[in-house]
Amino acid sequence: MPPGPTPEVCRVHDTLWEIPRTGGMRVPGRIYADEKLMRAIRGDQALVQVANVAHLPGIVGYSIAMPDIHWGYGFPIGGVAATDPEEGGVVSPGGVGYDINCGVRLVTIDVPACDVQSKIQSVVSRLYQHVPCGVGSEGAIWKLSKREVDDVARKGARWALEKGLGTREDVECTEEEGCIRGADPEAVSERAKERGATQVGTLGSGNHFLEVQVVEEVYLPEIADAFGVREGGITLLIHCGSRGYGYQVCDDYIRVMNQAMARHKIVVPDRQLCCAPVKSDEGRRYLAAMACAANYAWANRQVIMRNTEKALLEALGVSPKELNLRLVYDVCHNICKFETHRVNGAMKKLCIHRKGATRAAPAADAFIPERYRAAGQPILIPGTMGTFSFLCVGTPRALDETWGSTCHGAGRVMSRGEAIRRGKGRSIVDELKQKGITIMAKGFRTIAEEMPDAYKDVADVVSVMQQAGITQTVARLRPIGVIKG
């Protein structure tokens, strides 16, 4: 889409801005940001995309953007939108993205931080050996048959459990218990299944990573204790998605939706917002295929977690009992799901698009595992490979303002090409080493593309959501070892 004029933006309060309805916008746009982040946001076309999303048929409330917002395909990355299926509401692949159910999984271990840090080179090396990384990476377990790929798509994390690669507790501590209902492999192309046959248990490339961290500071001790996170302890963060399987599903259905719009007489300002009514055949088939890809991603992260356990056992020379690797929670941040929310005083079932946004459920919410019901849903906000990550928790205000959603990370301020240009002549590996961070990756390009300078300050992003009352910050996590594709 050619760049459009930046829309008018009015300040609502310190951390909230609004794009008034104009032209074909069905609802206003809303952006969570402070003055500093808004200056960065105005630097690309993301605000145009916020306004464009507001044109979608059946959209309810607002077209919402988080402080990590930046330019994406159709929707901005960091965008949230709810549509009402009973009012002609649509589903748009651009509102989920190509990496369906890209998400984050937080793991704790009991080995003291000093023991891990003293062996960090071995830890990172073993992780790199056991968790395949990079473009097209494959071979983490075995090549799956078509029937097995379909089983993964139907069962999600439970498929890994059946293979002896997880526990019931793992499933309980995964969003949606690691499986969206309604997944139908018949809605998935043969090409997607071929791509998925060899990629379960692989990290992939881009901004995906596996990170070893020290819990640097705890802000809410009671909630951190409920999550099993302690100051000075070790955590691991796994960030990846549905790999080639999900990419192909998105690619296939963008073509389907582009053809469907004329049939359904849908007009949007950007073809990348191609969509179809939720209740149409095209809408139902996309949602069934998207659920398959989401389930594939949950199985992928579950297998990676178990391979991470193998790597740590070897590197640290401890027993499984001494390691005591435990899943805190797994959240997705590229997804479309049906959820019930209050609209004009009435509870309605809505189609919630979250693209680069994380669910933020408050205490007592039915979506939360029983063990966390009194504390609230763990929210995992990764930084870059050289900056802190954050553990947060949702609040009731999130349900009122953002359909129970919050940010998902730092958010880019620099294209990958620009990052590579600025990285020339620098040794990012040495710069990270000086910060006490050991990294292994496929090569210079990936490291340069993902250098911390290419992103906003994740602390600023998290602070905005706390100031807005959407989340509370529970703990800050400092990286000491990273593997990337």
FENKA-V663959 format. One record per residue. N is the residue number from 1. RES is the residue in three letters. OMEGA is omega as a letter, one per 20 degrees, with the letter a starting at -180 (none if undefined). Layout:
n=<N:N>
res=<RES:RES>
omega=<OMEGA:OMEGA>
This chain:
n=<1:2:3:4:5:6:7:8:9:10:11:12:13:14:15:16:17:18:19:20:21:22:23:24:25:26:27:28:29:30:31:32:33:34:35:36:37:38:39:40:41:42:43:44:45:46:47:48:49:50:51:52:53:54:55:56:57:58:59:60:61:62:63:64:65:66:67:68:69:70:71:72:73:74:75:76:77:78:79:80:81:82:83:84:85:86:87:88:89:90:91:92:93:94:95:96:97:98:99:100:101:102:103:104:105:106:107:108:109:110:111:112:113:114:115:116:117:118:119:120:121:122:123:124:125:126:127:128:129:130:131:132:133:134:135:136:137:138:139:140:141:142:143:144:145:146:147:148:149:150:151:152:153:154:155:156:157:158:159:160:161:162:163:164:165:166:167:168:169:170:171:172:173:174:175:176:177:178:179:180:181:182:183:184:185:186:187:188:189:190:191:192:193:194:195:196:197:198:199:200:201:202:203:204:205:206:207:208:209:210:211:212:213:214:215:216:217:218:219:220:221:222:223:224:225:226:227:228:229:230:231:232:233:234:235:236:237:238:239:240:241:242:243:244:245:246:247:248:249:250:251:252:253:254:255:256:257:258:259:260:261:262:263:264:265:266:267:268:269:270:271:272:273:274:275:276:277:278:279:280:281:282:283:284:285:286:287:288:289:290:291:292:293:294:295:296:297:298:299:300:301:302:303:304:305:306:307:308:309:310:311:312:313:314:315:316:317:318:319:320:321:322:323:324:325:326:327:328:329:330:331:332:333:334:335:336:337:338:339:340:341:342:343:344:345:346:347:348:349:350:351:352:353:354:355:356:357:358:359:360:361:362:363:364:365:366:367:368:369:370:371:372:373:374:375:376:377:378:379:380:381:382:383:384:385:386:387:388:389:390:391:392:393:394:395:396:397:398:399:400:401:402:403:404:405:406:407:408:409:410:411:412:413:414:415:416:417:418:419:420:421:422:423:424:425:426:427:428:429:430:431:432:433:434:435:436:437:438:439:440:441:442:443:444:445:446:447:448:449:450:451:452:453:454:455:456:457:458:459:460:461:462:463:464:465:466:467:468:469:470:471:472:473:474:475:476:477:478:479:480:481:482:483:484:485>
res=<MET:PRO:PRO:GLY:PRO:THR:PRO:GLU:VAL:CYS:ARG:VAL:HIS:ASP:THR:LEU:TRP:GLU:ILE:PRO:ARG:THR:GLY:GLY:MET:ARG:VAL:PRO:GLY:ARG:ILE:TYR:ALA:ASP:GLU:LYS:LEU:MET:ARG:ALA:ILE:ARG:GLY:ASP:GLN:ALA:LEU:VAL:GLN:VAL:ALA:ASN:VAL:ALA:HIS:LEU:PRO:GLY:ILE:VAL:GLY:TYR:SER:ILE:ALA:MET:PRO:ASP:ILE:HIS:TRP:GLY:TYR:GLY:PHE:PRO:ILE:GLY:GLY:VAL:ALA:ALA:THR:ASP:PRO:GLU:GLU:GLY:GLY:VAL:VAL:SER:PRO:GLY:GLY:VAL:GLY:TYR:ASP:ILE:ASN:CYS:GLY:VAL:ARG:LEU:VAL:THR:ILE:ASP:VAL:PRO:ALA:CYS:ASP:VAL:GLN:SER:LYS:ILE:GLN:SER:VAL:VAL:SER:ARG:LEU:TYR:GLN:HIS:VAL:PRO:CYS:GLY:VAL:GLY:SER:GLU:GLY:ALA:ILE:TRP:LYS:LEU:SER:LYS:ARG:GLU:VAL:ASP:ASP:VAL:ALA:ARG:LYS:GLY:ALA:ARG:TRP:ALA:LEU:GLU:LYS:GLY:LEU:GLY:THR:ARG:GLU:ASP:VAL:GLU:CYS:THR:GLU:GLU:GLU:GLY:CYS:ILE:ARG:GLY:ALA:ASP:PRO:GLU:ALA:VAL:SER:GLU:ARG:ALA:LYS:GLU:ARG:GLY:ALA:THR:GLN:VAL:GLY:THR:LEU:GLY:SER:GLY:ASN:HIS:PHE:LEU:GLU:VAL:GLN:VAL:VAL:GLU:GLU:VAL:TYR:LEU:PRO:GLU:ILE:ALA:ASP:ALA:PHE:GLY:VAL:ARG:GLU:GLY:GLY:ILE:THR:LEU:LEU:ILE:HIS:CYS:GLY:SER:ARG:GLY:TYR:GLY:TYR:GLN:VAL:CYS:ASP:ASP:TYR:ILE:ARG:VAL:MET:ASN:GLN:ALA:MET:ALA:ARG:HIS:LYS:ILE:VAL:VAL:PRO:ASP:ARG:GLN:LEU:CYS:CYS:ALA:PRO:VAL:LYS:SER:ASP:GLU:GLY:ARG:ARG:TYR:LEU:ALA:ALA:MET:ALA:CYS:ALA:ALA:ASN:TYR:ALA:TRP:ALA:ASN:ARG:GLN:VAL:ILE:MET:ARG:ASN:THR:GLU:LYS:ALA:LEU:LEU:GLU:ALA:LEU:GLY:VAL:SER:PRO:LYS:GLU:LEU:ASN:LEU:ARG:LEU:VAL:TYR:ASP:VAL:CYS:HIS:ASN:ILE:CYS:LYS:PHE:GLU:THR:HIS:ARG:VAL:ASN:GLY:ALA:MET:LYS:LYS:LEU:CYS:ILE:HIS:ARG:LYS:GLY:ALA:THR:ARG:ALA:ALA:PRO:ALA:ALA:ASP:ALA:PHE:ILE:PRO:GLU:ARG:TYR:ARG:ALA:ALA:GLY:GLN:PRO:ILE:LEU:ILE:PRO:GLY:THR:MET:GLY:THR:PHE:SER:PHE:LEU:CYS:VAL:GLY:THR:PRO:ARG:ALA:LEU:ASP:GLU:THR:TRP:GLY:SER:THR:CYS:HIS:GLY:ALA:GLY:ARG:VAL:MET:SER:ARG:GLY:GLU:ALA:ILE:ARG:ARG:GLY:LYS:GLY:ARG:SER:ILE:VAL:ASP:GLU:LEU:LYS:GLN:LYS:GLY:ILE:THR:ILE:MET:ALA:LYS:GLY:PHE:ARG:THR:ILE:ALA:GLU:GLU:MET:PRO:ASP:ALA:TYR:LYS:ASP:VAL:ALA:ASP:VAL:VAL:SER:VAL:MET:GLN:GLN:ALA:GLY:ILE:THR:GLN:THR:VAL:ALA:ARG:LEU:ARG:PRO:ILE:GLY:VAL:ILE:LYS:GLY>
omega=<r:r:r:r:r:a:r:r:r:a:r:r:a:a:a:r:a:r:a:r:r:r:a:r:r:r:r:r:r:a:r:a:r:a:a:a:r:r:r:a:r:a:r:a:a:r:r:a:r:r:r:a:a:r:a:r:r:a:a:r:a:r:a:r:r:a:r:a:r:a:r:r:r:r:r:r:a:a:r:r:r:r:a:a:a:a:r:a:a:r:a:r:r:r:r:r:a:a:a:a:r:a:a:a:a:a:r:r:a:a:a:a:a:r:r:a:r:a:a:r:r:r:a:r:r:r:r:r:a:a:a:a:r:r:r:a:a:r:a:r:r:r:a:r:r:r:r:r:r:r:r:a:r:a:r:a:a:r:r:r:r:r:a:a:r:r:r:r:r:a:a:a:r:r:a:a:r:a:r:r:r:r:a:a:r:r:a:a:r:r:r:a:r:a:a:a:a:a:r:a:a:a:a:a:r:a:r:a:r:a:r:a:r:r:a:a:r:a:a:a:a:r:r:r:r:r:a:a:a:r:a:r:r:r:r:a:r:a:r:a:a:r:a:r:a:r:a:r:r:a:r:a:r:r:r:a:r:r:a:a:r:a:a:r:r:r:r:a:a:a:r:r:a:a:r:r:r:a:r:r:a:r:r:a:r:a:r:r:r:r:r:a:r:r:r:a:r:r:r:a:r:r:r:a:a:r:r:r:r:a:a:r:r:a:a:r:r:r:r:r:r:r:r:r:a:r:r:r:r:r:r:r:r:a:r:a:r:r:r:a:r:r:a:r:a:r:a:r:a:r:a:r:r:r:a:r:a:r:a:a:a:r:r:r:a:a:a:r:a:a:a:a:a:a:a:a:r:r:a:a:a:r:r:a:r:a:a:r:a:r:a:r:a:r:r:a:r:r:a:a:a:a:r:a:r:a:a:a:a:a:a:r:a:r:r:r:r:r:r:r:a:r:a:a:r:r:a:r:r:r:r:r:r:r:a:a:r:a:r:a:a:a:a:a:a:a:a:r:a:a:a:a:a:a:r:r:a:r:r:a:a:r:r:a:r:r:r:r:a:r:r:a:a:a:r:a:a:a:r:r:a:r:a:r:none>
